[in-house]
């Protein structure tokens, strides 16, 4: 008699294999201390978080601010940095596939005030294969952060 694996076992095996293939996350600027919301009243802090979602989990989301590379987000992770207050442009690029080399960019017009933290959640739109950015309020942003890991600093 043949042994047929259960559906749960097969599903769990597939999920583990997919998780092992998830794109790694990297941060190229210093990660501020996560013990405080903002390190000084003279700077602002920006979080860009990859929200839990299966769609697009195998491709990176690259994050740049004013042409400065901040990092890349693979699976459920975040990048975080501090900057002087004022206006800046953050560009999130969703990498194309091997079949479609087109990268798709989403832009965030940040109007940062001194002493404030800003939380941006990122998902991938099914129809357009594009990063969708939403500004989260402080409480929701802090809650999501507890479920994510920081990108590895390089």
C-alpha positions as CSV (number, residue, x, y, z in Angstrom):
1,X,0.0,0.0,0.0
2,X,1.4,3.4,-1.0
3,X,1.6,6.2,1.5
4,X,0.0,9.4,0.2
5,X,1.2,12.6,2.0
6,X,-1.4,14.7,3.7
7,X,-2.5,18.0,2.1
8,X,-1.2,19.9,5.2
9,X,2.2,18.3,4.9
10,X,2.4,19.2,1.2
11,X,1.2,22.8,1.8
12,X,3.7,23.2,4.7
13,X,6.6,21.9,2.6
14,X,5.7,24.3,-0.3
15,X,5.5,27.3,2.1
16,X,8.8,26.5,3.7
17,X,10.5,26.1,0.3
18,X,9.0,29.4,-0.9
19,X,10.1,31.2,2.3
20,X,13.7,29.9,1.8
21,X,13.6,31.6,-1.7
22,X,12.4,34.9,-0.5
23,X,14.6,37.9,-1.4
24,X,17.0,39.0,1.3
25,X,16.7,42.5,2.8
26,X,19.5,44.9,3.1
27,X,20.1,48.4,4.5
28,X,22.9,50.6,3.3
29,X,22.6,53.5,5.7
30,X,23.0,53.4,9.5
31,X,20.0,51.9,11.3
32,X,19.0,54.2,14.1
33,X,18.5,52.8,17.6
34,X,15.1,51.1,17.8
35,X,14.9,51.8,21.5
36,X,13.5,55.3,20.8
37,X,11.0,56.6,18.2
38,X,13.3,59.4,17.0
39,X,16.9,59.9,18.3
40,X,16.7,63.7,18.5
41,X,14.2,66.5,18.2
42,X,16.4,67.9,15.4
43,X,15.8,65.0,12.9
44,X,12.9,63.1,11.5
45,X,12.8,59.3,11.1
46,X,11.3,57.4,8.1
47,X,10.3,53.7,8.1
48,X,9.5,51.9,4.9
49,X,7.9,48.5,5.7
50,X,7.1,45.5,3.5
51,X,3.7,44.5,4.8
52,X,2.8,40.8,5.0
53,X,1.7,39.6,1.6
54,X,2.5,36.6,-0.6
55,X,2.3,38.5,-3.9
56,X,5.8,39.6,-5.1
57,X,7.6,38.2,-2.0
58,X,10.4,36.8,-4.2
59,X,11.4,40.1,-5.7
60,X,13.1,43.0,-4.1
61,X,11.7,46.4,-3.5
62,X,14.6,48.9,-3.7
63,X,14.3,52.1,-1.6
64,X,16.1,55.3,-2.5
65,X,15.8,58.8,-1.0
66,X,16.9,61.7,-3.2
67,X,19.0,59.3,-5.3
68,X,20.7,57.9,-2.2
69,X,20.3,54.1,-1.9
70,X,18.7,53.3,1.5
71,X,18.2,49.5,1.0
72,X,16.1,46.7,-0.4
73,X,13.2,44.9,1.1
74,X,12.7,41.2,0.5
75,X,10.1,39.4,2.6
76,X,8.5,40.9,5.6
77,X,11.0,43.5,6.7
78,X,11.7,47.2,7.0
79,X,14.3,49.9,6.4
80,X,14.7,52.9,8.7
81,X,16.8,56.0,8.6
82,X,16.9,59.5,10.1
83,X,17.3,62.7,8.1
84,X,17.1,66.5,8.6
85,X,13.5,67.7,8.5
86,X,12.1,69.0,5.2
87,X,10.9,67.7,1.9
88,X,12.4,64.7,0.1
89,X,11.5,62.2,-2.5
90,X,11.6,58.5,-1.6
91,X,11.4,56.1,-4.6
92,X,10.4,52.5,-4.1
93,X,11.2,50.3,-7.1
94,X,9.6,46.9,-7.6
95,X,12.0,44.8,-9.7
96,X,10.8,43.2,-12.9
97,X,10.8,39.5,-13.6
98,X,13.0,37.5,-15.9
99,X,10.2,37.7,-18.5
100,X,9.4,41.4,-18.0
101,X,12.5,43.4,-17.2
102,X,10.5,46.5,-16.5
103,X,11.0,47.9,-13.0
104,X,8.0,49.8,-11.7
105,X,8.6,52.8,-9.5
106,X,6.3,54.3,-6.8
107,X,7.2,57.7,-5.3
108,X,6.6,59.1,-1.8
109,X,6.7,62.8,-1.3
110,X,7.9,63.1,2.3
111,X,7.2,66.3,4.2
112,X,9.1,65.5,7.3
113,X,8.9,67.6,10.5
114,X,11.6,67.6,13.2
115,X,11.1,65.1,16.0
116,X,8.6,63.1,14.0
117,X,8.6,59.5,12.7
118,X,6.8,58.5,9.5
119,X,5.6,54.9,8.7
120,X,5.0,53.8,5.2
121,X,3.6,50.4,4.4
122,X,4.3,48.7,1.1
123,X,2.2,46.1,-0.7
124,X,2.3,44.9,-4.3
125,X,-0.7,45.6,-6.6
126,X,-1.9,42.4,-8.3
127,X,-3.0,44.1,-11.6
128,X,0.0,46.4,-12.2
129,X,2.8,44.6,-10.4
130,X,3.7,47.9,-8.7
131,X,4.5,48.9,-5.2
132,X,1.6,50.5,-3.5
133,X,2.5,52.9,-0.7
134,X,0.3,53.9,2.2
135,X,1.1,56.3,5.1
136,X,0.3,54.5,8.3
137,X,-0.6,56.3,11.5
138,X,1.8,56.0,14.4
139,X,-0.1,53.3,16.3
140,X,-0.6,51.1,13.2
141,X,3.0,51.6,12.2
142,X,4.4,50.6,15.6
143,X,2.2,47.5,15.7
144,X,3.3,46.4,12.2
145,X,7.0,47.0,13.2
146,X,6.7,44.4,16.0
147,X,5.9,41.7,13.4
148,X,8.7,42.6,11.0
149,X,12.5,42.2,11.0
150,X,14.9,45.0,10.3
151,X,16.9,44.7,7.0
152,X,20.5,43.6,7.5
153,X,22.8,46.6,7.7
154,X,25.7,46.5,5.2
